[in-house]
Amino acid sequence: MRNDHVTLRSTAVFDLLAPRTPPVPVKVELRYDTRDPYAVVAAFRTGRAGWVEWVFARDLLADGLLGEAGDGDVRIKPSIEDPDSVYVELSSPSGHAMFEASAQELADFLDQTYDVVLPGNEHLWVDVDDALTRLIPHDLS
């Protein structure tokens, strides 16, 4: 396991898409933390209420830049109409949202994560003992 923890942050604007209305720009902070090297966090600014965070696999982001990816709550796919854009679809019990984002901004962020942790080397950054300690209750009596 590596000890030199790194957190990357990047801001972007995603367009919230809804039928019969113009796109609404939403500020998004993308984060990558080597303490969870398999994941990317996308925090969406929701106005005065704060931020809503979605955590998904870094591989899902990479796959979604090239083709349709995801079969759960997060789906990402390139735009057919505009090769410079990708769609990010989020689903939860409380709602559904479709965003359009810059493929280049997402690819640049992904490249930055690869500069820190190469694909396939994520396991070198995971502290298994720490993860087990957090999962297993300390008081087993």
Disulfide bonds with the S-S distance in Angstrom:
none
